Amino acid sequence: MPQFSHTLSVSAPPSTIFAIVDDFTKTPQWLSRCTGIDKLSEGANDVGTQLKYHYDDGRRSGTMDGQIIAREPDRHFAMKFTDKMMDVTVDFVAASDGVGSTLTHSIDIATKGFGKLLTPLIKRDLPKQTMDAMTKLKAMAEAS
């Protein structure tokens, strides 16, 4: 199962980081393969909120069904997405470090069916994709 975790320092409070990851209209600004996330549930974002993730990574495009699986304001935000080829868990944990924040972003991908053939490519590309997204997210938070 491909997985990757990366931690970096951000010169912004956890509340600023959380506001960005909790606002799905901003996701395509920091996650290049994301073309949008539709919120399918009414009301404020919370655990159980249903989502539809739209992506285009150059090799393929499509959608994944998802939901918020953890939401602790200003601290922890996680989502799980699934389609016929993989289950993806995306996790963010922000903590104050006295001057700004440390942000840890973890991704776990469980491939299934035809998706198992993509496992070597995913393992190869996941670190760079994750670190690129983190760099953009950091820049957005620090510019806020």
Secondary structure, DSSP 8 states (H G I E B T S, - for coil): --EEEEEEEESS-HHHHHHHHT-GGGHHHH-TTEEEEEE-SSSS--TT-EEEEEEE-SS-EEEEEEEEEEEETTTEEEEEEE-SSEEEEEEEEEEE-SSSEEEEEEEEEEE-GGGGGGHHHHHHHHHHHHHHHHHHHHHHHHH-
